[in-house]
Amino acid sequence: MTDRISTTRTYTEQQLLDDYSTSFWLKRQIEETKRRDILDARTDAEMLLMVLEQRCIDSGLIEKQ
């Protein structure tokens, strides 16, 4: 994979870890979640997504859907 990762496609965990454009932060989170309860990690990820979406709305980057 040589292009920036698209959010419209599904990637495997290994593809994300191998891709140069995946941030070090995301790679670290993928590795750290291996040591966590998977449902707790998923809930935290969903909550983080909600927070980030609201920040984007508040800053005018995206419209509320």
LOKE-882801 format. One record per residue: x, y, z of N, C-alpha, C in turn; residue in one letter. Coordinates in pm, whole numbers, plus 50000, padded with zeros to 5 digits. Example, Ala and Ser with C-alpha at 12.3 -4.5 7.8 and 13.67 -1.06 7.14 Angstrom:
> n_X | n_Y | n_Z | ca_X | ca_Y | ca_Z | c_X | c_Y | c_Z | res
> 51319 | 49431 | 50780 | 51230 | 49550 | 50780 | 51320 | 49670 | 50780 | a
> 51285 | 49775 | 50708 | 51367 | 49894 | 50714 | 51290 | 50003 | 50787 | s
//
This chain:
> n_X | n_Y | n_Z | ca_X | ca_Y | ca_Z | c_X | c_Y | c_Z | res
> 50085 | 49883 | 50000 | 50000 | 50000 | 50000 | 50089 | 50123 | 50000 | m
> 50075 | 50205 | 49900 | 50161 | 50321 | 49891 | 50086 | 50452 | 49907 | t
> 49954 | 50450 | 49898 | 49876 | 50572 | 49913 | 49823 | 50585 | 50054 | d
> 49785 | 50707 | 50089 | 49725 | 50733 | 50219 | 49603 | 50643 | 50234 | r
> 49584 | 50588 | 50351 | 49475 | 50494 | 50376 | 49340 | 50564 | 50365 | i
> 49248 | 50502 | 50293 | 49113 | 50553 | 50277 | 49024 | 50493 | 50384 | s
> 48934 | 50576 | 50440 | 48843 | 50525 | 50541 | 48722 | 50456 | 50480 | t
> 48714 | 50453 | 50346 | 48601 | 50388 | 50281 | 48628 | 50240 | 50255 | t
> 48747 | 50195 | 50285 | 48784 | 50056 | 50262 | 48817 | 49992 | 50396 | r
> 48797 | 49863 | 50406 | 48831 | 49789 | 50527 | 48973 | 49736 | 50515 | t
> 49051 | 49755 | 50620 | 49189 | 49707 | 50623 | 49205 | 49607 | 50736 | y
> 49294 | 49513 | 50715 | 49325 | 49420 | 50823 | 49418 | 49489 | 50922 | t
> 49423 | 49434 | 51039 | 49512 | 49486 | 51141 | 49656 | 49489 | 51090 | e
> 49698 | 49382 | 51026 | 49836 | 49375 | 50978 | 49863 | 49476 | 50868 | q
> 49766 | 49498 | 50780 | 49785 | 49599 | 50675 | 49808 | 49737 | 50736 | q
> 49731 | 49770 | 50838 | 49748 | 49899 | 50904 | 49885 | 49909 | 50971 | l
> 49926 | 49802 | 51037 | 50056 | 49803 | 51104 | 50171 | 49813 | 51005 | l
> 50156 | 49757 | 50887 | 50262 | 49756 | 50787 | 50267 | 49884 | 50703 | d
> 50159 | 49960 | 50701 | 50150 | 50075 | 50612 | 50228 | 50195 | 50669 | d
> 50313 | 50254 | 50586 | 50394 | 50368 | 50630 | 50309 | 50490 | 50666 | y
> 50189 | 50501 | 50608 | 50107 | 50619 | 50633 | 50022 | 50607 | 50760 | s
> 50021 | 50490 | 50821 | 49950 | 50475 | 50948 | 50031 | 50545 | 51056 | t
> 49966 | 50630 | 51133 | 50038 | 50706 | 51235 | 50095 | 50614 | 51342 | s
> 50205 | 50660 | 51403 | 50264 | 50583 | 51512 | 50166 | 50570 | 51627 | f
> 50084 | 50673 | 51649 | 49985 | 50669 | 51756 | 49887 | 50554 | 51732 | w
> 49834 | 50543 | 51610 | 49738 | 50437 | 51580 | 49802 | 50300 | 51591 | l
> 49923 | 50286 | 51540 | 49993 | 50158 | 51552 | 50011 | 50119 | 51698 | k
> 50045 | 50216 | 51782 | 50062 | 50189 | 51925 | 49929 | 50146 | 51988 | r
> 49820 | 50213 | 51949 | 49689 | 50178 | 52004 | 49647 | 50037 | 51961 | q
> 49675 | 50001 | 51837 | 49642 | 49866 | 51789 | 49716 | 49763 | 51874 | i
> 49843 | 49788 | 51900 | 49921 | 49694 | 51982 | 49872 | 49691 | 52126 | e
> 49844 | 49808 | 52183 | 49800 | 49814 | 52323 | 49664 | 49749 | 52345 | e
> 49576 | 49757 | 52245 | 49444 | 49697 | 52263 | 49449 | 49545 | 52264 | t
> 49559 | 49488 | 52220 | 49574 | 49342 | 52227 | 49579 | 49293 | 52371 | k
> 49616 | 49383 | 52462 | 49626 | 49348 | 52604 | 49502 | 49389 | 52684 | r
> 49401 | 49440 | 52616 | 49280 | 49487 | 52682 | 49161 | 49397 | 52650 | r
> 49058 | 49410 | 52730 | 48932 | 49347 | 52698 | 48882 | 49409 | 52567 | d
> 48853 | 49327 | 52469 | 48820 | 49377 | 52335 | 48692 | 49460 | 52334 | i
> 48594 | 49424 | 52415 | 48471 | 49503 | 52419 | 48492 | 49639 | 52484 | l
> 48575 | 49644 | 52588 | 48608 | 49773 | 52650 | 48684 | 49861 | 52552 | d
> 48778 | 49803 | 52479 | 48856 | 49878 | 52381 | 48764 | 49932 | 52270 | a
> 48671 | 49849 | 52226 | 48577 | 49893 | 52122 | 48490 | 50008 | 52172 | r
> 48439 | 49997 | 52293 | 48357 | 50103 | 52350 | 48436 | 50233 | 52360 | t
> 48561 | 50224 | 52406 | 48646 | 50343 | 52414 | 48669 | 50404 | 52277 | d
> 48691 | 50321 | 52175 | 48713 | 50370 | 52039 | 48588 | 50440 | 51986 | a
> 48472 | 50384 | 52014 | 48347 | 50446 | 51970 | 48326 | 50581 | 52040 | e
> 48359 | 50588 | 52168 | 48345 | 50714 | 52241 | 48443 | 50819 | 52188 | m
> 48565 | 50777 | 52158 | 48664 | 50869 | 52101 | 48615 | 50921 | 51966 | l
> 48558 | 50834 | 51884 | 48505 | 50876 | 51755 | 48396 | 50981 | 51774 | l
> 48308 | 50962 | 51871 | 48201 | 51060 | 51896 | 48261 | 51195 | 51935 | m
> 48361 | 51194 | 52021 | 48426 | 51319 | 52063 | 48491 | 51388 | 51943 | v
> 48563 | 51312 | 51862 | 48632 | 51371 | 51748 | 48534 | 51423 | 51643 | l
> 48425 | 51351 | 51622 | 48322 | 51399 | 51528 | 48263 | 51531 | 51576 | e
> 48237 | 51542 | 51706 | 48180 | 51666 | 51759 | 48279 | 51780 | 51746 | q
> 48407 | 51754 | 51768 | 48510 | 51858 | 51748 | 48511 | 51906 | 51603 | r
> 48498 | 51813 | 51509 | 48495 | 51850 | 51368 | 48372 | 51934 | 51337 | c
> 48258 | 51899 | 51392 | 48135 | 51976 | 51374 | 48151 | 52115 | 51433 | i
> 48202 | 52121 | 51556 | 48219 | 52249 | 51625 | 48316 | 52341 | 51551 | d
> 48415 | 52284 | 51486 | 48514 | 52366 | 51414 | 48471 | 52394 | 51270 | s
> 48357 | 52339 | 51228 | 48306 | 52364 | 51094 | 48368 | 52278 | 50985 | g
> 48443 | 52179 | 51023 | 48507 | 52092 | 50924 | 48408 | 51996 | 50858 | l
> 48307 | 51955 | 50934 | 48202 | 51868 | 50879 | 48068 | 51918 | 50930 | i
> 47962 | 51878 | 50858 | 47828 | 51914 | 50900 | 47768 | 51801 | 50982 | e
> 47683 | 51837 | 51076 | 47616 | 51737 | 51158 | 47526 | 51654 | 51070 | k
> 47532 | 51521 | 51086 | 47450 | 51432 | 51003 | 47326 | 51387 | 51075 | q
//
